Amino acid sequence: MRDWFDNQYQNLFLYVPFLLAFGAALYFVLPYEPNVIFACFGLLMSGGAIFIRRVPNIVRAVLIFMFSFCWACIFTNLINTPKLKHNKHNLNITGVVENIDFTDEKSRVYLSVSAADIGAGDGRATVRVSVSNTELPKISDTVRANIGLFKPSGAYAPETFDYARWAYFNGLTATGYADVFEIIETSGTGGINSLRNIIHNRADSFLVDSLVLGYKNAVPKDDSPIWTATSIGHVWSISGFHMTLVGGWVFLIFYFLFRAIPYITRRVPARIPAMGCAWIALLGYLFLSGLDIATIRAFLMTTLVFLAFACGRSAISMRNIALAFCIIFFINPHYVMQAGFQLSFAAVFGLVWVYCDIKPKMPKNKILKAIYVCALTSVVATIFTAPFVAMHFGAFPIYGLIGNLILLPIFSFAIMPLVLVGAMFGAGTPIELAHVLYDFSLGVAQYIASIPFATVAVPHVSNAAAMCFIIALMSLILIKPIKIKINYILFGLFCVAGLGIVYLSPRPIFFATHDNELVAFVRDDGKLDFNKSRASNHYFAFDTWKQINAEWTETPNPRRKHDNGVYRYRDIVYIQKFVPLMKNIGTLCADDGVRYIVSYFDIKSENCAHKILRGGVVIYPNGRVRQTTTKRRWN
């Protein structure tokens, strides 16, 4: 046993990213806001004690966990994103266009406005408004607009996506729409934003918008589910895949160029200046693509790889990934809660573990080797990202391996180069050819997506289940076995535990939003009924509740019939209108068959207080009630 523990010491640094993530995650899922003064004290104490040499490793791990918890708390208070207290309509504001997310229908314009003008406090606030695609402004233009704004909604059920939290940490104060806007001052001719405007207008292609400029919703809306079903959706979010391609091409061009210059090669290896040129090109690509978190992560990883090559060290290693993780964590600890961050690092950790630690045997034939590498990469990435895909999207693509093997080479060696050339030189022919290849690839993807069981819906993955899956992956890649493959055994045990939690945990039978405007009931056949088929203030509630109930989000929203304005479901009563509430409240309070009363209007009754539920709730078959928290700083 002592030999086994001694064998783990070389891996201790690799636990740091996971301890940081667990500490920050605990802060973000708490139902209340910790005291920031105690967090500052804890940060100073734990930060100083971490580097004391004689501190036992177990204690050091606890200190790192505490440090990340306190840093997440302090960071949350430091950014202080302006918050909208109430929804606003018919506002006339003046703002500067910070960014535009182009789509094939309505585009989303990000405006920097005065927080006081929208009732969100002091300073500047960023709002995102949907506008028609006719006469869009340019980035950095100053516009005057008539807008309506909605405050970001919190989680619609415990342990689900909290849009208010995401918006707070991404600097977004409100979302809404713009009825009328006019450009009162055009942008200047310099800067990266002007270059992005020029490329967008000149190319007039959603492929350029997605693969070069980093606009996430530029792909046609009807095509996105098809790419997701074939596990190719990641190509539309600029990340390591794109950085590798661009960096590799630029490196090869300059490598052969410098090899042809004897003056340089006599003094330094040609790969050194070639890597410098590739790094500069990737830095430009990073800013051109909009500085997304996945792109920043990929750029940091590439920078570490180049530095390792230049210093003669191992370029691809788990330590480099761990270091990149820590750097991004300190930039914004909330990244650990975002899907892009989790998927990116899960896939990279898995791939580096397989190719650097396991070192699978490769076929000698080059063609077979290329096919083997593509297949193995797809399988490993699918396994390591599977828990996070299920947790965030409520569905899992079964034929992802087939989609990656067939479609990724087309994107890698045909579509991506053509789009880059067309964007750089303004040539129409490469972009037109790229669109022809896109249509061909879309046809292949449609065929794969039409195969039965191409995508399966999965039940809600709770925090406890997610923790089991993460510990399973940690055991697999971090624990160094000697004789018995203890890492594989622990991986299997924690996976079984996670699956058991997912499939054995009871599902709610009743859902309500925080303002009790929208509710849902589980029918006898297991499907959901709603009191409304549409709710503009709670657009994502339908999808969230369906995912928890293991339903497809694209299905209609059936309305449940009420009895004279009263919805009675088992021992739960919901009343949405005032007159039915006043007519029935006395009878319902006296009815022993009614356990809970939920109303759109605030009810105050001392004799009936034990029955009345307020705020966002879910109710389980055994009568257990769980509230959705609204007592955090981002709410």
C-alpha positions as CSV (number, residue, x, y, z in Angstrom):
1,M,0.0,0.0,0.0
2,R,2.8,2.4,0.8
3,D,4.3,1.8,-2.7
4,W,0.9,2.6,-4.2
5,F,0.7,5.9,-2.3
6,D,4.3,6.8,-3.2
7,N,3.3,6.2,-6.9
8,Q,0.6,8.9,-6.7
9,Y,2.8,11.8,-5.5
10,Q,4.0,12.6,-9.1
11,N,0.3,13.3,-10.0
12,L,-0.7,15.5,-7.1
13,F,-0.6,18.8,-9.1
14,L,-3.2,17.4,-11.4
15,Y,-5.8,17.3,-8.6
16,V,-5.6,21.1,-8.2
17,P,-8.0,22.0,-11.1
18,F,-10.6,19.6,-9.8
19,L,-10.3,21.0,-6.2
20,L,-10.7,24.5,-7.6
21,A,-13.7,23.5,-9.6
22,F,-15.4,21.7,-6.7
23,G,-14.8,24.6,-4.3
24,A,-16.3,27.1,-6.8
25,A,-19.1,24.8,-7.7
26,L,-20.1,24.5,-4.1
27,Y,-20.3,28.3,-3.8
28,F,-22.5,28.6,-7.0
29,V,-25.0,26.0,-5.9
30,L,-25.6,27.2,-2.4
31,P,-29.1,28.4,-1.6
32,Y,-27.9,31.6,0.1
33,E,-25.1,34.1,-0.3
34,P,-22.1,33.7,2.0
35,N,-20.6,36.7,3.8
36,V,-18.0,38.4,1.6
37,I,-16.0,39.6,4.6
38,F,-15.5,36.0,5.9
39,A,-14.7,35.1,2.3
40,C,-11.9,37.7,2.1
41,F,-10.5,36.4,5.4
42,G,-10.7,32.8,4.2
43,L,-9.0,33.7,1.0
44,L,-6.0,35.3,2.7
45,M,-5.7,32.5,5.3
46,S,-6.0,29.6,2.8
47,G,-3.9,31.3,0.1
48,G,-1.0,31.9,2.5
49,A,-1.2,28.4,4.1
50,I,-1.2,26.6,0.7
51,F,2.5,27.3,0.1
52,I,3.8,26.3,3.5
53,R,6.1,23.3,2.7
54,R,5.3,21.1,5.7
55,V,1.5,21.3,5.3
56,P,0.2,17.7,4.9
57,N,-1.3,17.0,1.4
58,I,-4.8,16.4,2.8
59,V,-4.8,19.7,4.6
60,R,-3.4,21.4,1.5
61,A,-6.2,20.0,-0.6
62,V,-8.8,21.4,1.9
63,L,-7.0,24.7,1.7
64,I,-7.2,24.8,-2.1
65,F,-10.9,23.9,-1.9
66,M,-11.5,26.7,0.6
67,F,-9.4,29.1,-1.5
68,S,-11.5,28.5,-4.6
69,F,-14.8,28.8,-2.7
70,C,-13.7,32.2,-1.3
71,W,-12.3,33.4,-4.6
72,A,-15.6,32.6,-6.3
73,C,-17.5,34.6,-3.6
74,I,-15.2,37.6,-3.9
75,F,-15.1,37.6,-7.7
76,T,-19.0,37.6,-7.7
77,N,-19.0,40.7,-5.6
78,L,-16.2,42.4,-7.6
79,I,-17.8,42.2,-11.0
80,N,-21.1,43.7,-9.8
81,T,-23.0,43.5,-13.1
82,P,-26.0,45.9,-13.1
83,K,-29.2,44.1,-12.5
84,L,-32.7,44.9,-13.9
85,K,-35.2,44.9,-11.1
86,H,-38.4,44.7,-13.2
87,N,-39.3,44.1,-16.8
88,K,-39.4,47.3,-18.9
89,H,-41.3,48.2,-22.0
90,N,-41.3,51.1,-24.5
91,L,-38.0,52.5,-23.4
92,N,-36.2,55.1,-25.6
93,I,-32.4,54.6,-25.0
94,T,-29.2,55.5,-26.7
95,G,-26.4,52.9,-26.7
96,V,-23.2,51.7,-28.5
97,V,-23.3,48.4,-30.3
98,E,-20.8,46.1,-28.6
99,N,-21.4,42.9,-30.6
100,I,-23.9,41.3,-33.0
101,D,-24.9,37.7,-33.0
102,F,-26.1,37.1,-36.5
103,T,-28.9,34.5,-37.3
104,D,-30.9,33.6,-40.4
105,E,-34.0,35.2,-38.9
106,K,-33.6,37.9,-36.2
107,S,-30.2,38.9,-35.1
108,R,-29.2,39.8,-31.5
109,V,-27.6,43.2,-31.0
110,Y,-25.6,43.8,-27.8
111,L,-25.9,47.4,-26.7
112,S,-23.9,49.2,-24.0
113,V,-26.3,51.7,-22.4
114,S,-26.5,53.8,-19.3
115,A,-27.6,51.6,-16.4
116,A,-29.6,54.5,-15.0
117,D,-31.6,54.8,-18.2
118,I,-33.0,51.3,-17.8
119,G,-33.4,51.4,-14.0
120,A,-30.5,49.1,-13.3
121,G,-28.3,51.3,-11.0
122,D,-25.2,53.2,-11.9
123,G,-22.5,52.8,-14.6
124,R,-22.8,51.0,-17.9
125,A,-25.0,48.0,-18.6
126,T,-25.0,45.6,-21.6
127,V,-28.4,44.6,-23.0
128,R,-29.2,42.1,-25.8
129,V,-32.1,43.0,-28.1
130,S,-33.5,41.0,-31.0
131,V,-33.9,43.0,-34.2
132,S,-34.8,42.2,-37.8
133,N,-32.0,41.5,-40.2
134,T,-32.8,44.5,-42.3
135,E,-30.5,47.6,-41.9
136,L,-28.5,46.2,-39.0
137,P,-26.1,48.6,-37.4
138,K,-22.4,47.9,-37.3
139,I,-20.3,47.1,-34.2
140,S,-19.3,50.3,-32.5
141,D,-22.2,52.3,-34.0
142,T,-24.1,54.5,-31.7
143,V,-27.9,54.0,-32.0
144,R,-31.1,55.3,-30.6
145,A,-33.8,52.6,-30.1
146,N,-37.2,51.9,-28.7
147,I,-36.8,48.7,-26.7
148,G,-38.5,46.3,-24.3
149,L,-36.4,44.5,-21.7
150,F,-36.7,41.4,-19.6
151,K,-34.7,40.6,-16.5
152,P,-32.8,37.2,-16.9
153,S,-34.8,34.4,-15.3
154,G,-33.3,32.2,-12.6
155,A,-33.3,28.5,-12.5
156,Y,-36.7,26.9,-13.2
157,A,-36.1,23.9,-11.0
158,P,-33.4,23.0,-8.4
159,E,-30.0,22.0,-9.9
160,T,-30.9,23.2,-13.4
161,F,-29.4,25.9,-15.6
162,D,-29.6,29.4,-14.0
163,Y,-29.8,31.9,-16.8
164,A,-29.7,34.9,-14.3
165,R,-26.4,33.5,-13.0
166,W,-24.9,33.0,-16.5
167,A,-26.0,36.5,-17.6
168,Y,-24.5,38.1,-14.4
169,F,-21.1,36.5,-15.0
170,N,-21.1,37.3,-18.7
171,G,-21.9,41.0,-18.1
172,L,-25.4,40.8,-19.5
173,T,-28.0,42.9,-17.6
174,A,-31.2,42.2,-19.7
175,T,-32.6,40.7,-22.9
176,G,-35.4,42.0,-25.0
177,Y,-36.5,43.4,-28.4
178,A,-36.1,46.5,-30.4
179,D,-39.1,47.9,-32.3
180,V,-37.5,50.9,-33.9
181,F,-33.8,52.0,-33.9
182,E,-31.8,54.6,-35.8
183,I,-28.1,55.0,-36.3
184,I,-27.0,58.4,-34.9
185,E,-23.3,57.9,-35.2
186,T,-21.3,55.5,-37.3
187,S,-18.3,53.6,-36.1
188,G,-14.7,54.6,-36.9
189,T,-12.6,52.9,-39.5
190,G,-10.0,51.2,-37.2
191,G,-9.9,48.4,-34.7
192,I,-10.8,44.8,-34.6
193,N,-14.6,45.5,-34.6
194,S,-14.4,47.4,-37.9
195,L,-12.4,44.5,-39.4
196,R,-15.1,42.1,-38.3
197,N,-17.8,44.3,-39.8
198,I,-15.9,44.4,-43.1
199,I,-15.4,40.7,-43.3
200,H,-19.1,40.0,-42.4
201,N,-20.4,42.4,-45.0
202,R,-18.0,41.4,-47.7
203,A,-18.4,37.6,-47.3
204,D,-22.2,37.6,-46.7
205,S,-21.9,33.9,-45.6
206,F,-23.1,32.2,-42.4
207,L,-20.0,29.9,-42.8
208,V,-17.7,32.9,-42.4
209,D,-19.8,34.3,-39.5
210,S,-19.6,30.9,-37.7
211,L,-16.1,29.6,-38.5
212,V,-14.1,32.8,-38.7
213,L,-16.0,35.5,-36.7
214,G,-17.3,33.3,-34.0
215,Y,-21.1,34.1,-34.2
216,K,-22.7,31.2,-32.5
217,N,-26.2,31.4,-34.0
218,A,-25.4,32.1,-37.6
219,V,-26.1,28.5,-38.8
220,P,-29.7,28.2,-40.1
221,K,-32.0,27.3,-37.2
222,D,-33.4,24.2,-38.9
223,D,-29.9,22.8,-39.5
224,S,-28.6,23.0,-35.9
225,P,-30.6,20.0,-34.5
226,I,-29.2,17.9,-37.4
227,W,-25.6,18.7,-36.6
228,T,-26.2,18.1,-32.9
229,A,-27.7,14.7,-33.6
230,T,-24.6,13.7,-35.5
231,S,-22.3,15.1,-32.8
232,I,-20.8,17.7,-35.1
233,G,-22.3,20.7,-33.4
234,H,-18.9,21.6,-31.8
235,V,-17.6,22.8,-35.2
236,W,-19.8,25.8,-34.9
237,S,-18.1,27.0,-31.7
238,I,-14.6,28.1,-32.3
239,S,-12.4,26.0,-30.0
240,G,-9.4,23.6,-30.1
241,F,-10.5,22.1,-33.4
242,H,-10.3,25.4,-35.2
243,M,-7.1,26.6,-33.4
244,T,-5.4,23.3,-34.3
245,L,-6.3,23.7,-38.0
246,V,-5.4,27.3,-38.3
247,G,-2.2,27.0,-36.2
248,G,-1.1,23.9,-38.1
249,W,-1.6,25.4,-41.5
250,V,0.2,28.7,-40.6
251,F,3.0,26.8,-39.0
252,L,3.6,24.6,-42.0
253,I,3.6,27.5,-44.4
254,F,6.2,29.5,-42.4
255,Y,8.2,26.3,-41.6
256,F,8.9,25.6,-45.2
257,L,9.4,29.3,-45.9
258,F,12.1,29.6,-43.2
259,R,13.6,26.3,-44.3
260,A,14.4,27.9,-47.6
261,I,16.3,30.8,-45.9
262,P,19.8,29.5,-44.9
263,Y,20.6,32.7,-42.9
264,I,17.8,31.7,-40.4
265,T,18.3,27.9,-40.3
266,R,22.0,28.2,-39.5
267,R,21.2,30.1,-36.3
268,V,17.9,28.7,-35.1
269,P,15.7,25.7,-36.0
270,A,13.1,26.7,-38.6
271,R,10.3,25.5,-36.3
272,I,11.0,28.3,-33.7
273,P,10.2,31.3,-35.9
274,A,7.5,29.3,-37.6
275,M,5.8,28.7,-34.2
276,G,6.2,32.5,-33.5
277,C,4.4,33.4,-36.7
278,A,1.7,30.7,-36.0
279,W,1.2,32.1,-32.5
280,I,0.7,35.7,-33.8
281,A,-1.8,34.4,-36.4
282,L,-3.7,32.5,-33.6
283,L,-3.7,35.7,-31.5
284,G,-5.3,37.6,-34.3
285,Y,-7.8,34.7,-34.8
286,L,-8.6,34.8,-31.1
287,F,-9.6,38.5,-31.2
288,L,-11.3,38.2,-34.6
289,S,-13.5,35.3,-33.3
290,G,-14.9,37.3,-30.4
291,L,-12.8,36.0,-27.4
292,D,-15.1,33.1,-26.5
293,I,-14.1,31.0,-23.5
294,A,-13.5,27.9,-25.6
295,T,-11.3,29.9,-27.9
296,I,-9.4,31.4,-25.0
297,R,-8.8,27.9,-23.5
298,A,-7.6,26.6,-26.9
299,F,-5.3,29.6,-27.3
300,L,-3.8,29.1,-23.9
301,M,-3.2,25.4,-24.5
302,T,-1.5,26.2,-27.9
303,T,0.7,28.9,-26.2
304,L,1.8,26.3,-23.6
305,V,2.5,23.8,-26.3
306,F,4.6,26.3,-28.3
307,L,6.5,27.3,-25.2
308,A,7.2,23.7,-24.3
309,F,8.5,23.0,-27.9
310,A,10.7,26.1,-27.7
311,C,12.2,25.0,-24.4
312,G,12.7,21.4,-25.4
313,R,10.0,20.1,-22.9
314,S,7.1,17.7,-23.4
315,A,4.5,19.7,-25.3
316,I,1.4,17.7,-24.8
317,S,1.0,16.8,-21.1
318,M,-1.6,16.7,-18.4
319,R,0.3,19.4,-16.5
320,N,-0.1,21.8,-19.3
321,I,-3.9,21.2,-19.3
322,A,-4.0,21.7,-15.6
323,L,-2.1,24.9,-15.8
324,A,-4.4,26.3,-18.5
325,F,-7.4,25.3,-16.4
326,C,-6.0,27.2,-13.4
327,I,-5.3,30.3,-15.5
328,I,-8.9,30.4,-16.9
329,F,-10.4,29.7,-13.5
330,F,-8.7,32.8,-12.0
331,I,-9.9,34.9,-15.0
332,N,-13.5,33.9,-14.2
333,P,-14.3,31.1,-11.7
334,H,-17.9,30.8,-13.1
335,Y,-16.5,29.3,-16.2
336,V,-16.4,25.9,-14.4
337,M,-20.2,26.0,-14.4
338,Q,-20.5,26.6,-18.2
339,A,-21.1,23.8,-20.7
340,G,-18.4,25.0,-23.1
341,F,-15.7,25.0,-20.4
342,Q,-16.7,21.6,-19.1
343,L,-17.0,19.9,-22.5
344,S,-13.7,21.4,-23.7
345,F,-11.6,20.3,-20.7
346,A,-13.3,16.9,-20.4
347,A,-12.4,16.0,-23.9
348,V,-8.8,17.3,-23.7
349,F,-8.1,15.6,-20.4
350,G,-9.4,12.3,-21.9
351,L,-7.5,12.6,-25.1
352,V,-4.2,13.6,-23.5
353,W,-4.6,10.7,-21.0
354,V,-5.1,8.2,-23.8
355,Y,-2.3,9.3,-26.1
356,C,0.3,10.2,-23.4
357,D,-0.4,7.7,-20.7
358,I,-2.1,4.7,-22.3
359,K,-0.2,5.1,-25.6
360,P,-2.3,2.8,-27.7
361,K,-0.6,0.8,-30.4
362,M,-1.0,2.3,-33.9
363,P,-1.3,0.4,-37.2
364,K,1.8,0.7,-39.4
365,N,-0.2,1.5,-42.5
366,K,-0.6,5.3,-42.7
367,I,-4.2,5.2,-44.0
368,L,-5.3,2.7,-41.3
369,K,-3.5,4.8,-38.7
370,A,-5.3,7.9,-39.7
371,I,-8.7,6.1,-39.5
372,Y,-7.7,4.5,-36.2
373,V,-6.7,7.9,-34.7
374,C,-10.0,9.6,-35.9
375,A,-12.1,6.7,-34.5
376,L,-10.2,6.5,-31.2
377,T,-10.3,10.3,-30.7
378,S,-14.1,10.4,-31.4
379,V,-14.7,7.5,-28.9
380,V,-12.6,9.0,-26.2
381,A,-14.1,12.5,-26.5
382,T,-17.6,11.0,-26.5
383,I,-17.0,9.0,-23.3
384,F,-15.4,11.9,-21.4
385,T,-18.0,14.4,-22.5
386,A,-21.1,12.1,-22.2
387,P,-22.0,13.1,-18.6
388,F,-21.8,16.8,-19.4
389,V,-23.8,16.4,-22.7
390,A,-26.5,14.6,-20.8
391,M,-26.4,17.1,-17.9
392,H,-26.7,20.3,-20.1
393,F,-28.7,19.1,-23.1
394,G,-30.9,16.3,-21.8
395,A,-30.2,14.1,-24.8
396,F,-27.3,12.0,-26.2
397,P,-26.3,11.4,-29.9
398,I,-25.9,7.6,-30.5
399,Y,-24.2,7.8,-33.9
400,G,-21.7,10.5,-33.1
401,L,-18.8,8.2,-34.0
402,I,-20.2,7.8,-37.5
403,G,-20.8,11.5,-37.9
404,N,-17.3,12.4,-36.8
405,L,-15.6,9.9,-39.0
406,I,-17.5,11.0,-42.1
407,L,-18.0,14.7,-41.7
408,L,-15.1,16.0,-39.7
409,P,-12.5,15.4,-42.5
410,I,-14.8,17.4,-44.9
411,F,-14.8,20.3,-42.4
412,S,-11.1,20.0,-41.6
413,F,-9.6,19.7,-45.1
414,A,-12.2,21.3,-47.3
415,I,-14.8,23.6,-45.8
416,M,-12.6,25.3,-43.2
417,P,-9.7,26.1,-45.6
418,L,-12.0,27.5,-48.2
419,V,-13.9,29.7,-45.7
420,L,-10.6,31.1,-44.4
421,V,-9.3,31.8,-47.8
422,G,-12.6,33.5,-48.9
423,A,-12.7,35.6,-45.7
424,M,-9.1,36.7,-46.0
425,F,-9.0,37.6,-49.7
426,G,-12.7,38.5,-50.3
427,A,-12.9,35.8,-52.9
428,G,-16.4,34.6,-53.7
429,T,-15.5,31.3,-55.4
430,P,-14.0,29.6,-52.3
431,I,-17.0,30.6,-50.2
432,E,-19.4,29.4,-52.9
433,L,-17.6,26.1,-53.1
434,A,-17.6,25.8,-49.3
435,H,-21.4,26.2,-49.3
436,V,-21.7,23.4,-51.9
437,L,-19.7,21.1,-49.6
438,Y,-21.8,22.3,-46.7
439,D,-25.0,21.3,-48.5
440,F,-23.5,17.9,-49.3
441,S,-22.4,17.4,-45.6
442,L,-25.8,18.5,-44.4
443,G,-27.4,15.8,-46.6
444,V,-25.2,13.1,-45.1
445,A,-25.9,14.4,-41.6
446,Q,-29.7,14.3,-42.3
447,Y,-29.4,10.7,-43.3
448,I,-27.5,9.8,-40.1
449,A,-29.9,11.8,-38.0
450,S,-32.9,9.9,-39.6
451,I,-31.6,6.5,-38.4
452,P,-33.8,5.2,-35.6
453,F,-32.6,6.1,-32.1
454,A,-30.1,8.6,-33.5
455,T,-30.6,10.7,-30.3
456,V,-32.0,9.5,-27.0
457,A,-33.5,11.6,-24.3
458,V,-32.0,11.1,-20.8
459,P,-33.4,11.9,-17.4
460,H,-32.2,14.9,-15.4
461,V,-28.6,14.6,-14.1
462,S,-28.6,15.9,-10.5
463,N,-25.5,17.4,-8.8
464,A,-24.9,14.2,-6.9
465,A,-24.9,12.2,-10.1
466,A,-22.7,14.7,-11.9
467,M,-20.2,14.5,-8.9
468,C,-20.1,10.7,-9.2
469,F,-19.4,10.9,-13.0
470,I,-16.6,13.5,-12.5
471,I,-15.0,11.4,-9.7
472,A,-15.2,8.4,-12.0
473,L,-13.3,10.3,-14.8
474,M,-10.8,11.6,-12.2
475,S,-10.1,8.1,-10.9
476,L,-9.5,6.9,-14.5
477,I,-7.0,9.5,-15.5
478,L,-5.3,10.6,-12.2
479,I,-4.9,7.4,-10.2
480,K,-1.7,5.5,-11.1
481,P,-2.2,1.8,-10.6
482,I,0.7,-0.6,-9.9
483,K,-0.6,-4.2,-10.3
484,I,-4.4,-4.1,-9.9
485,K,-6.1,-1.6,-12.2
486,I,-7.7,0.2,-9.4
487,N,-8.4,3.2,-11.5
488,Y,-10.7,1.2,-13.9
489,I,-12.5,-0.4,-10.9
490,L,-13.2,2.9,-9.3
491,F,-14.3,4.4,-12.7
492,G,-16.8,1.6,-13.1
493,L,-18.1,1.8,-9.5
494,F,-18.6,5.6,-9.6
495,C,-20.3,5.4,-13.1
496,V,-22.7,2.8,-11.7
497,A,-23.4,5.0,-8.7
498,G,-24.0,8.0,-11.0
499,L,-26.4,6.0,-13.2
500,G,-28.2,4.7,-10.2
501,I,-28.8,8.2,-8.9
502,V,-30.0,9.3,-12.3
503,Y,-32.5,6.5,-12.9
504,L,-33.6,5.8,-9.3
505,S,-34.2,9.4,-8.2
506,P,-37.9,10.4,-8.3
507,R,-39.1,13.0,-10.8
508,P,-41.3,15.9,-9.8
509,I,-45.0,15.8,-10.5
510,F,-45.6,19.5,-10.3
511,F,-43.6,22.6,-11.4
512,A,-44.1,26.3,-10.8
513,T,-42.1,29.4,-11.9
514,H,-40.8,31.9,-9.3
515,D,-43.8,34.2,-10.0
516,N,-46.3,31.3,-10.2
517,E,-47.4,32.5,-13.7
518,L,-46.5,29.2,-15.4
519,V,-47.1,25.7,-13.9
520,A,-46.9,22.2,-15.2
521,F,-48.5,18.9,-14.1
522,V,-47.4,15.3,-14.9
523,R,-50.2,13.3,-16.5
524,D,-50.9,9.7,-15.8
525,D,-49.0,8.7,-19.0
526,G,-45.9,10.5,-17.7
527,K,-46.1,13.6,-20.0
528,L,-46.5,17.2,-19.0
529,D,-49.5,19.5,-19.2
530,F,-49.2,23.3,-18.7
531,N,-51.6,26.0,-17.7
532,K,-50.3,28.0,-20.8
533,S,-49.0,26.9,-24.1
534,R,-46.8,30.1,-24.4
535,A,-45.2,32.3,-21.8
536,S,-42.8,35.0,-23.2
537,N,-41.4,35.7,-19.7
538,H,-40.6,32.0,-19.2
539,Y,-39.6,30.8,-22.6
540,F,-37.0,28.3,-21.2
541,A,-39.2,26.9,-18.5
542,F,-40.9,24.6,-21.0
543,D,-37.7,23.1,-22.2
544,T,-36.2,22.8,-18.6
545,W,-39.2,21.0,-17.2
546,K,-39.4,18.7,-20.3
547,Q,-35.8,17.8,-19.9
548,I,-36.3,16.9,-16.2
549,N,-39.3,14.8,-17.3
550,A,-37.2,13.1,-20.1
551,E,-39.3,14.5,-22.9
552,W,-38.2,16.0,-26.2
553,T,-38.2,19.8,-26.0
554,E,-39.5,20.2,-29.6
555,T,-42.9,18.7,-28.7
556,P,-46.0,20.9,-28.3
557,N,-47.0,22.4,-25.0
558,P,-50.4,20.9,-24.2
559,R,-52.7,23.0,-22.0
560,R,-54.5,21.4,-19.0
561,K,-58.2,22.2,-18.6
562,H,-59.3,24.0,-15.4
563,D,-62.6,23.8,-13.5
564,N,-64.0,27.4,-13.3
565,G,-60.4,28.8,-13.0
566,V,-59.2,26.2,-10.6
567,Y,-56.6,23.6,-11.5
568,R,-56.9,20.6,-9.1
569,Y,-54.2,17.9,-9.4
570,R,-54.0,15.2,-6.8
571,D,-53.7,17.1,-3.5
572,I,-52.3,20.3,-5.2
573,V,-54.4,23.2,-6.2
574,Y,-53.3,26.0,-8.6
575,I,-55.3,29.2,-9.2
576,Q,-54.2,31.8,-11.7
577,K,-57.0,34.4,-11.7
578,F,-58.2,36.6,-8.9
579,V,-61.9,36.0,-8.9
580,P,-61.6,32.1,-8.7
581,L,-59.1,32.6,-6.0
582,M,-61.4,34.7,-3.8
583,K,-64.4,32.4,-4.4
584,N,-62.5,29.2,-3.5
585,I,-59.8,30.1,-1.0
586,G,-61.9,29.5,2.1
587,T,-63.2,26.1,0.9
588,L,-59.8,25.0,-0.1
589,C,-58.2,25.9,3.2
590,A,-60.8,23.9,5.0
591,D,-60.5,20.9,2.6
592,D,-58.4,18.1,4.2
593,G,-57.8,16.7,0.8
594,V,-55.8,19.7,-0.3
595,R,-52.2,19.6,0.8
596,Y,-50.8,22.6,-1.2
597,I,-52.2,25.8,-2.7
598,V,-50.3,27.7,-5.3
599,S,-51.6,31.0,-6.7
600,Y,-50.4,33.6,-9.1
601,F,-51.6,36.2,-6.5
602,D,-50.0,36.6,-3.1
603,I,-52.2,34.9,-0.4
604,K,-51.9,35.7,3.3
605,S,-53.9,33.6,5.7
606,E,-52.7,32.6,9.2
607,N,-55.1,29.6,9.3
608,C,-54.0,28.4,5.9
609,A,-50.3,29.3,5.9
610,H,-49.1,25.7,6.1
611,K,-50.8,24.9,2.7
612,I,-49.7,28.0,0.8
613,L,-46.6,27.7,-1.4
614,R,-44.9,30.8,-2.9
615,G,-42.1,31.2,-5.4
616,G,-40.6,28.7,-7.7
617,V,-41.2,25.1,-6.5
618,V,-41.2,21.5,-7.6
619,I,-43.2,18.9,-5.8
620,Y,-42.4,15.1,-5.7
621,P,-44.8,12.2,-5.5
622,N,-44.1,11.7,-1.8
623,G,-45.1,15.3,-1.1
624,R,-41.6,16.7,-0.8
625,V,-41.3,20.4,-1.8
626,R,-38.1,21.9,-3.1
627,Q,-37.8,25.7,-3.7
628,T,-35.7,27.3,-6.4
629,T,-33.5,29.9,-4.8
630,T,-33.7,33.6,-5.5
631,K,-31.4,34.8,-2.7
632,R,-28.2,35.0,-4.6
633,R,-26.3,38.1,-5.8
634,W,-27.2,37.5,-9.4
635,N,-30.9,37.3,-8.7
